[in-house]
Amino acid sequence: MSKVQYRFNTKSLAVERVKNTFWDRVKILLGYALAGLIFSIIVLVIGFTFFESPRERMLNREVNQFQVQYEILNDRIDVLGNVLTDIQERDDNIYRVIFEADPIPRPIREAAFGGADRYSHLAGYQNSELISSTMRRIDQLASQLYVQSKSYDEVFEMAINKADMLASIPAIVPISNGTRRLMSGYGMRMHPIYKTMRMHQGVDFAAPTGTPIYATGNGVVSRAERNRHGYGLMVEIDHGYGYMTRYAHMSKIDVRRGQKVQRGEVIGEVGNTGTSTAPHLHYEVHRNDRTVNPVHYFHNDLTPKEFEIIIERASRVNQSLS
């Protein structure tokens, strides 16, 4: 039974019974429904904001597990990176040193790749930075491993050709009794004619005219001629593997261009031709088109004591003979 309601009529000053029409009842019901809806929305907002649903809890556990796995993956990438760094160090400072090969330049080792948009498809997620950084490190590690693999292919090829390479490296003194005959070393020296300090790109061995000159490694004669730029009668030998040797101020040339020579073979005789102040042999070693100190390559022909003596003589800052 519905509750009877009354209201005071201010005009007639009498209490009258309220009679609700159908539409009044509809409005009341709609009011209750709207209040219930608002209350329900408030409850849902509070519930979803401050409380997790079972599905949300499950998804959050999965996300947390993925984060843990990514962190473990990054730790393993760190370990692999350290192992790769050790391999690279061994490759550059041991294997390539043994075979007289230049280390791989750092920019190539770093293996730069990709661009700014390479990982754009991973953006927009809660853990986008973690995922992108992990993918970036994996890609870089893969690129560095590829570079290292190619390097080992080169080292393997050099190992196959080791006997020929070792025979080709200029590793002996180009003149007999060279320890005592070395007069001027590699580096800044006083020029005998211009009397100024100039770069001396080889070493000078003082010896009588006619003293035999020996090829310091296997190779092919690339030049055998009279040089017009101060070297006089000169021979150059291409040893391959980036090496070239030059023998200058000779009195006689016993080889011709294109001729193959062996280490220890006589290629000519000491002389006093070109810009020279006394009979001597000017000897140079070039590595990849750059001059290097020849005394560092005499290890195959001298005892430790003799090598120590020739290093000391070569280090003296004096006047060159040419």
C-alpha positions in Angstrom: 0.0 0.0 0.0 1.4 3.3 -1.1 2.1 6.0 1.4 -0.4 8.9 1.5 1.2 12.3 1.2 -0.3 15.7 2.2 0.7 19.3 1.5 -0.3 22.7 2.9 -2.1 25.0 0.4 -1.0 28.5 1.1 -3.9 30.0 -0.8 -6.7 28.1 0.9 -4.8 27.7 4.2 -5.8 24.1 4.3 -4.0 20.7 4.3 -4.8 18.8 1.1 -4.0 15.3 0.0 -1.4 15.0 -2.8 -2.7 13.2 -5.8 0.2 12.0 -8.1 -0.5 11.7 -11.7 1.0 9.0 -13.9 3.6 11.4 -15.2 4.5 12.4 -11.7 5.2 8.8 -10.9 7.3 8.4 -14.1 9.4 11.4 -13.1 9.9 10.0 -9.6 11.0 6.7 -11.0 13.3 8.4 -13.5 14.8 10.4 -10.6 15.4 7.2 -8.6 16.9 5.6 -11.7 19.2 8.6 -12.4 20.4 8.7 -8.8 21.1 5.0 -9.0 23.0 5.4 -12.2 25.1 8.2 -10.8 25.8 6.2 -7.7 26.7 3.2 -9.8 29.1 5.3 -11.9 30.7 6.7 -8.8 31.2 3.2 -7.4 32.6 1.9 -10.7 35.0 4.8 -11.0 36.2 4.3 -7.4 36.5 0.6 -8.0 38.5 0.8 -11.2 40.7 3.6 -9.9 41.6 2.2 -6.6 41.0 -1.5 -6.9 42.1 -4.1 -9.5 39.9 -6.5 -11.2 41.0 -10.2 -11.5 41.8 -9.7 -15.1 43.9 -6.5 -14.4 45.8 -8.3 -11.7 46.6 -11.1 -14.1 47.7 -8.7 -16.8 49.8 -6.7 -14.3 51.5 -9.9 -13.2 52.3 -10.7 -16.8 53.7 -7.2 -17.4 55.9 -7.4 -14.3 57.1 -10.8 -15.4 58.0 -9.4 -18.9 59.9 -6.6 -17.2 61.9 -9.1 -15.1 62.6 -11.2 -18.2 63.8 -8.1 -20.1 66.1 -7.2 -17.3 67.5 -10.7 -17.3 67.9 -10.5 -21.1 69.7 -7.2 -20.7 72.1 -8.7 -18.2 72.8 -11.6 -20.6 73.4 -9.1 -23.3 75.9 -7.4 -21.0 77.7 -10.7 -20.5 77.8 -11.4 -24.3 79.0 -7.8 -24.9 81.9 -8.3 -22.5 82.8 -11.6 -24.1 82.7 -10.0 -27.5 84.9 -7.1 -26.3 87.4 -9.7 -25.1 87.3 -11.5 -28.4 87.8 -8.2 -30.3 90.8 -7.3 -28.1 92.4 -10.6 -28.7 91.7 -10.3 -32.4 93.3 -6.8 -32.7 96.2 -7.2 -30.2 97.1 -10.9 -30.6 96.0 -12.6 -33.8 96.4 -9.6 -36.1 99.7 -8.6 -34.5 101.0 -12.1 -35.2 100.1 -11.8 -38.9 101.3 -8.2 -39.2 97.7 -7.0 -39.9 96.2 -3.7 -38.9 93.5 -3.8 -36.2 90.0 -3.2 -37.4 89.1 0.6 -36.9 86.8 1.4 -34.0 84.0 2.9 -36.1 83.8 -0.4 -38.0 83.9 -2.3 -34.8 81.0 -0.2 -33.4 78.9 -1.3 -36.4 76.7 1.8 -36.7 73.3 1.0 -38.2 69.7 2.0 -38.7 68.2 5.4 -38.2 65.8 7.4 -36.0 62.7 5.5 -37.3 64.1 2.0 -36.9 62.3 1.4 -33.7 59.3 3.8 -34.2 56.9 0.8 -34.3 57.8 0.1 -30.7 56.8 3.5 -29.4 53.6 4.3 -27.6 53.7 1.5 -25.0 54.2 1.7 -21.3 57.6 0.0 -21.6 58.6 1.3 -25.0 62.0 2.6 -23.9 63.0 -0.7 -22.3 61.9 -2.7 -25.4 63.6 -0.3 -27.8 66.9 -0.2 -25.9 67.0 -4.0 -25.7 66.3 -4.4 -29.4 68.9 -1.7 -30.2 71.5 -3.6 -28.2 70.7 -6.9 -29.7 70.9 -5.4 -33.2 74.3 -3.8 -32.4 75.6 -7.0 -30.9 74.6 -8.9 -34.0 76.3 -6.4 -36.3 79.5 -6.5 -34.2 79.4 -10.3 -34.3 79.2 -10.2 -38.1 82.2 -7.8 -38.3 84.1 -10.2 -36.0 83.2 -13.2 -38.1 84.5 -11.4 -41.2 87.7 -10.6 -39.3 88.2 -14.2 -38.4 87.7 -15.1 -42.0 90.6 -12.8 -42.9 92.8 -14.1 -40.0 92.1 -17.7 -41.2 93.1 -16.7 -44.8 96.3 -15.1 -43.4 97.0 -18.3 -41.4 96.8 -20.3 -44.6 99.3 -18.0 -46.2 101.4 -17.6 -43.1 104.5 -19.3 -44.5 104.5 -17.1 -47.6 103.8 -14.0 -45.5 106.5 -14.7 -43.0 109.0 -15.2 -45.9 107.8 -11.9 -47.5 108.1 -9.7 -44.5 111.4 -7.7 -44.6 112.9 -9.2 -41.5 116.7 -9.2 -42.0 119.5 -6.6 -42.2 120.1 -5.7 -45.9 123.9 -5.7 -45.6 126.4 -8.0 -43.9 127.7 -6.9 -40.5 124.9 -4.3 -40.3 125.1 -4.0 -36.5 128.4 -2.2 -36.7 127.7 -0.4 -40.0 124.5 1.4 -39.1 125.3 5.1 -38.9 122.0 7.0 -38.9 118.6 5.9 -37.8 115.0 6.7 -38.6 113.5 10.0 -37.6 114.5 13.7 -37.4 118.2 13.9 -38.4 120.6 16.6 -39.7 120.7 16.7 -43.5 124.3 16.4 -44.6 123.9 19.0 -47.4 121.2 21.4 -46.3 122.4 21.3 -42.6 118.8 21.4 -41.3 116.8 18.9 -39.3 114.7 16.9 -41.7 112.8 13.6 -41.5 115.0 10.7 -42.3 112.7 8.0 -43.6 115.1 5.1 -43.4 118.4 4.0 -42.0 121.9 4.4 -43.4 124.6 1.7 -43.4 128.1 2.9 -44.1 130.1 0.4 -46.2 132.7 0.3 -48.9 131.6 0.6 -52.5 130.8 -2.8 -54.0 129.5 -4.3 -50.7 126.7 -6.7 -51.5 123.1 -5.7 -50.7 120.5 -8.3 -49.9 116.7 -8.4 -50.4 115.2 -8.5 -46.9 112.2 -10.5 -47.9 110.6 -12.4 -50.8 109.0 -10.2 -53.4 108.9 -8.7 -56.8 111.1 -5.9 -58.0 108.8 -2.9 -58.7 111.6 -0.4 -59.6 115.2 -0.7 -60.6 116.5 2.6 -62.0 118.4 5.8 -61.5 116.3 8.1 -59.4 116.4 11.8 -60.1 115.3 12.9 -56.7 118.4 12.2 -54.7 118.3 8.4 -54.3 120.7 7.7 -57.2 120.7 4.1 -58.4 117.7 2.6 -56.5 115.8 -0.7 -56.2 112.3 -1.1 -54.8 110.8 -4.5 -53.9 107.1 -5.1 -53.4 106.8 -7.8 -50.8 103.0 -8.0 -50.8 101.0 -7.9 -47.5 101.3 -4.1 -47.6 105.2 -4.1 -47.4 107.7 -2.4 -49.8 111.4 -1.8 -49.3 113.7 0.7 -50.9 117.5 0.4 -51.4 119.2 3.7 -52.5 122.6 5.2 -53.5 123.7 1.9 -55.1 126.8 1.6 -57.4 125.3 -1.4 -59.2 121.9 -3.0 -59.7 121.8 -6.8 -60.3 118.0 -7.2 -60.7 115.4 -5.9 -63.2 111.9 -4.7 -62.8 109.3 -7.6 -62.5 111.9 -10.0 -61.3 111.0 -12.3 -58.4 113.6 -12.2 -55.6 114.1 -14.3 -52.4 115.1 -13.1 -49.0 118.9 -13.0 -48.8 119.4 -12.7 -52.6 121.9 -10.1 -53.8 120.2 -7.3 -55.6 123.1 -4.9 -56.0 126.1 -3.2 -54.4 126.7 -0.3 -52.1 127.6 3.0 -53.8 127.7 6.7 -53.5 125.2 7.8 -56.2 122.5 10.5 -55.9 122.5 12.9 -53.0 125.1 11.1 -50.9 128.2 12.3 -48.9 129.9 8.9 -48.6 129.5 5.3 -49.8 126.5 3.8 -47.9 123.2 2.1 -48.3 120.0 4.0 -47.5 117.3 1.5 -46.6 113.6 2.1 -46.1 110.6 0.0 -45.1 107.1 1.0 -46.1 104.0 -0.4 -44.6 100.7 0.4 -46.3 102.2 3.3 -48.1 103.8 4.8 -45.0 107.4 4.7 -43.8 108.1 2.8 -40.6 111.3 2.3 -38.6 113.3 -0.5 -40.4 115.1 -1.6 -37.2 111.9 -3.0 -35.8 112.1 -5.6 -38.6 115.6 -6.9 -38.0 114.5 -9.4 -35.4 114.9 -12.4 -37.7 118.6 -11.7 -38.4 120.1 -10.7 -35.1 120.7 -12.1 -31.6 119.1 -10.3 -28.7 122.4 -8.6 -27.9 122.9 -7.5 -31.5 119.3 -6.2 -31.7 119.9 -4.2 -28.5 123.1 -2.6 -30.0 121.4 -1.7 -33.3 118.4 -0.2 -31.5 120.8 2.0 -29.5 122.7 3.1 -32.6 119.5 3.9 -34.5 118.3 6.1 -31.7 121.2 8.5 -31.8 120.3 11.9 -33.2 123.1 12.6 -35.6 123.7 13.6 -39.3 122.4 11.3 -42.0 124.5 10.3 -45.0 121.9 11.2 -47.5 
